Amino acid sequence: MVVPSMFRSRRTPSGGGVFLEMDAAKAEARARGLEVIDLSIGASDLPPPSEALQALKQAIDDPATYGYCLKSGTLPFLESATEWYFRRYGVWLEPRQEALCLIGSQEGLAHLLMAVADPGDVLLMCDVAYPSYFGAARVAGLEAYLMPLGEGLLPNLWAVPEAVARRAKAVLLNYPNNPTAALASEEFFVEALKFCQHYDLLLIHDNPYLDQALNPTPSPLALPGGRERVVELFSFSKSYHLAGFRLGFALGNARAIESLEALKAPIDFNPYLGIQCMGMAALAIPPERLQADARIWAGRRSAMAAALAEQGWEVPLPEAGMYLWARLPPGLALDDLQFAKALLAQTGVALSPGRAFGPGGVGYVRFALVQPEAVLRQAALKIGAFIRSAEG
Ligand SMILES: Cc1ncc(COP(=O)(O)O)c(C=O)c1O
């Protein structure tokens, strides 16, 4: 008989795994006096819009913002979110029924899975994926079915065995992607919607990186049939560099949004009103400002890929995102975790080992380009020297 351990449910994820190991390794490197160049966490280093910070400062001086914020209090924020979506994708959503305020998209996703699926249901997700998806599936008691990535770093949904798809409740996608930085075309999403219609699934699109592409990226919610099948999650962490403030929103299918709202009701009271004011000011900034940031990310992607190539490591150059995703150079007797730990211990450069993103990531590393180009070049020089010493 299996005796469950005290104070720990079967759904509680087991620790932070690889990220905790890397965190300890970073602390150890710093304690030894090494200067750490941290390219392991996707926390943007760019400045938030000053209007957003100003709006928050103003709110703090207004005692009317200090209380609990119930649903009706979020309406101005939800209206600005749906107006933003209309400006962006040309589809009007009903703010009261098709939008919900989130404490970041990570919170939204974990609760959405609990709200729309029952323990034992299957969640179709990609191998590799943002690590919190694995924990979120587990907390919701779901069985994660991992779809391998094929051409274009996209999954082939129709390759999911029919018996598995019939047990599924939702498909979880994320483009532009973390960790691969891959993009998905509109055609891909049209096909994904067809698949979801065929098996009666909810299509969840986690979309925090939409502003890190030079050209507009598709939103499945805006496609024909999207409002019947899609919930899309948006975040202020990557577009507006406000990760620590914890703000996001969900848009999409009214029934799924209603379930999410009902599930969250006994758990939280929405973010502080001042943070919502901050978000409204951020959503109002002109698109040119977002484009300027997108060019910074593009410049960093090119600079880092070129600097690594100079060191003899050719890595794919993605068209979007704040990451490079690369197979380890051939001929090294190190796996991705050993590589990341030894690189950190010897040079202070911290990367994420690919296995943190799923079994498909073994043998890969992810670079988060959250440092200026000059620092990225410095990191590439150190990486080159490390690889040569590891080979020799
Ligand atoms: C794919 C993906 N979704 C969600 C998040 C977290 O977003 P938020 O800060 O809004 O919770 C991240 C953060 O790295 C991410 O990569």
The ligand as a MOL file (V3000), in Angstrom:
LIG
                    3D

  0  0  0     0  0            999 V3000
M  V30 BEGIN CTAB
M  V30 COUNTS 16 16 0 0 0
M  V30 BEGIN ATOM
M  V30 1 C 5.1710 31.0480 -21.8850 0
M  V30 2 C 5.0740 31.8240 -20.6280 0
M  V30 3 N 3.8830 31.9960 -20.0620 0
M  V30 4 C 3.7420 32.7020 -18.9290 0
M  V30 5 C 4.8350 33.2810 -18.3170 0
M  V30 6 C 4.6280 34.0400 -17.0470 0
M  V30 7 O 3.8970 35.1870 -17.3160 0
M  V30 8 P 3.3460 36.0860 -16.1140 0
M  V30 9 O 4.5130 36.8500 -15.5820 0
M  V30 10 O 2.3120 36.9440 -16.7400 0
M  V30 11 O 2.7810 35.1540 -15.0980 0
M  V30 12 C 6.1040 33.1220 -18.8640 0
M  V30 13 C 7.2820 33.6910 -18.1980 0
M  V30 14 O 8.4210 33.4650 -18.5380 0
M  V30 15 C 6.2330 32.3850 -20.0570 0
M  V30 16 O 7.4110 32.1910 -20.6460 0
M  V30 END ATOM
M  V30 BEGIN BOND
M  V30 1 1 1 2
M  V30 2 1 2 3
M  V30 3 2 2 15
M  V30 4 2 3 4
M  V30 5 1 4 5
M  V30 6 1 5 6
M  V30 7 2 5 12
M  V30 8 1 6 7
M  V30 9 1 7 8
M  V30 10 2 8 9
M  V30 11 1 8 10
M  V30 12 1 8 11
M  V30 13 1 12 13
M  V30 14 1 12 15
M  V30 15 2 13 14
M  V30 16 1 15 16
M  V30 END BOND
M  V30 END CTAB
M  END
